[in-house]
Amino acid sequence: MNKIVLLGNAITFFGAVLMICSGFIKSRKNILRAQSVQCLLMGSGNLVLGSVNGFIANMVSIVRNYICLKREFTIPLKVFFIAIQVALSAGFNNLGIIGWFPAISAAMFTWFLDTKSPTVLKTVIIATEVLWAIHDLTILNYVALVTDIFTIITNAAGIWMLNRPQKKTVG
């Protein structure tokens, strides 16, 4: 493994650790702040590994999270962020179709970010993580790939737990 791959994976590792730790944060405000730092680290790892669009997707997510902290996340704001994502990705894509996966993932997540349904949100997360997993495998971002796989598994388990028939208790 060359030094660039090691460096990119090392940077991503710190973002992945922060992502895992953010599961213990209770306030929405602090969760979004932690996710912003995580996006900075994981986006930087993507950039080191040659994915400009992976970096862009993460940087746009930081701005989106900041706006979510300050105001209601309306449909015009969603469309605005998706349009920025698509425009920047079109201008800087250096990985062909795989380079579009971070933009598609970010657009999907942005659109469903305010859903009230945990099942819908978890389904969207699974779909976006599949795209990220393919992207991360392509750019040799193995730390992110492992994180993607665990995120897919835990969200699939979460959907199963949310939708399984409840046992009836006899009182």
C-alpha positions in Angstrom: 0.0 0.0 0.0 1.5 3.3 -1.0 1.8 6.4 1.3 -1.1 8.3 -0.3 -3.5 5.4 0.4 -2.3 5.1 3.9 -2.6 8.9 4.5 -6.1 9.0 3.0 -7.3 6.0 5.1 -5.7 7.5 8.3 -7.5 10.8 7.8 -10.7 8.9 7.1 -10.2 6.8 10.2 -10.5 9.8 12.5 -13.7 10.9 10.7 -15.1 7.3 11.1 -14.3 7.3 14.8 -16.0 10.7 15.2 -19.0 9.3 13.3 -19.3 6.3 15.6 -18.9 8.5 18.7 -21.6 10.9 17.5 -24.1 8.1 18.2 -23.8 8.9 21.8 -24.5 12.6 21.4 -28.0 13.6 22.4 -28.7 17.1 21.1 -29.5 17.6 17.4 -27.3 20.7 17.4 -24.2 18.9 18.7 -24.9 15.9 16.4 -24.9 18.2 13.4 -21.7 19.9 14.7 -19.9 16.5 15.1 -21.1 15.5 11.7 -19.6 18.6 10.2 -16.1 17.8 11.6 -16.6 14.2 10.5 -17.5 15.4 7.0 -14.3 17.6 6.9 -12.1 14.6 7.9 -13.8 12.1 5.6 -13.9 14.6 2.7 -10.3 15.3 3.2 -9.5 11.6 3.1 -11.5 11.4 -0.2 -9.5 14.3 -1.6 -6.2 12.7 -0.7 -7.3 9.5 -2.4 -8.2 11.4 -5.6 -12.0 11.8 -5.3 -12.7 15.5 -5.8 -16.5 14.8 -5.8 -16.2 12.8 -2.5 -14.6 15.9 -1.0 -17.3 18.2 -2.6 -20.2 16.1 -1.3 -18.8 16.3 2.2 -18.1 20.1 2.1 -21.6 20.8 0.8 -23.0 18.6 3.6 -21.2 20.8 6.1 -22.9 23.9 4.8 -26.2 22.1 4.7 -25.8 21.0 8.3 -25.0 24.6 9.3 -28.1 25.9 7.6 -30.2 23.1 9.2 -29.0 24.5 12.6 -30.0 28.0 11.8 -33.3 27.7 9.9 -36.1 25.4 8.8 -35.0 23.1 6.0 -37.5 23.9 3.4 -38.0 22.4 -0.1 -36.4 25.5 -1.8 -33.3 25.0 0.4 -33.3 21.3 -0.4 -33.4 22.1 -4.2 -30.7 24.7 -3.7 -28.3 22.3 -2.0 -29.0 19.5 -4.6 -28.4 22.0 -7.4 -25.1 23.1 -5.9 -24.1 19.5 -5.5 -24.9 18.6 -9.1 -23.3 21.8 -10.5 -20.0 21.3 -8.6 -19.9 17.6 -9.3 -20.4 18.3 -13.0 -17.6 20.8 -13.0 -15.1 18.8 -11.0 -15.9 15.1 -11.5 -12.6 13.2 -12.1 -13.9 9.6 -11.7 -16.6 9.1 -14.4 -19.8 7.5 -13.3 -18.3 6.5 -9.9 -17.6 10.2 -9.3 -21.3 10.9 -9.4 -22.1 8.5 -6.6 -21.2 10.9 -3.8 -23.4 13.6 -5.4 -26.3 11.2 -5.9 -25.9 10.0 -2.3 -25.8 13.6 -1.0 -28.8 14.6 -3.0 -30.9 11.6 -1.8 -29.9 12.2 1.8 -30.6 16.0 1.5 -34.1 15.3 0.1 -35.1 12.9 2.9 -33.2 14.6 5.7 -36.3 15.9 7.4 -38.5 12.7 7.1 -40.4 11.8 10.2 -40.3 8.1 9.3 -37.3 6.2 10.8 -37.8 3.4 8.3 -37.7 5.8 5.3 -34.6 7.5 6.7 -32.8 4.2 7.4 -33.7 3.0 3.9 -32.3 6.1 2.4 -29.1 5.7 4.5 -28.7 2.1 3.2 -29.1 3.2 -0.4 -26.7 6.1 0.0 -24.1 3.9 1.8 -24.2 1.4 -1.0 -23.2 4.2 -3.4 -20.5 5.3 -1.0 -19.3 1.7 -0.6 -18.8 1.3 -4.3 -17.1 4.7 -4.5 -14.8 4.0 -1.5 -13.8 0.6 -2.9 -12.9 2.3 -6.2 -10.6 5.0 -4.6 -9.1 2.4 -2.1 -10.7 4.1 0.9 -10.9 0.9 2.9 -11.6 2.5 6.3 -14.7 4.2 4.8 -15.7 1.0 3.0 -15.8 -0.9 6.3 -17.7 2.0 7.9 -20.2 1.9 4.9 -20.7 -1.8 5.3 -21.4 -1.6 9.1 -23.7 1.4 8.5 -25.7 -0.7 5.9 -25.9 -3.7 8.3 -26.9 -1.6 11.4 -29.6 0.3 9.5 -31.0 -2.9 7.9 -31.1 -4.4 11.5 -32.8 -1.2 12.6 -35.5 -1.5 9.9 -36.1 -5.1 10.9 -36.4 -4.2 14.5 -38.8 -1.3 13.7 -41.0 -3.5 11.6 -41.0 -6.9 13.2 -44.2 -8.1 14.7 -44.4 -7.3 18.4 -44.9 -10.2 20.8 -48.1 -10.0 22.6 -47.8 -10.2 26.4 -50.4 -11.9 28.4 -51.1 -9.8 31.5 
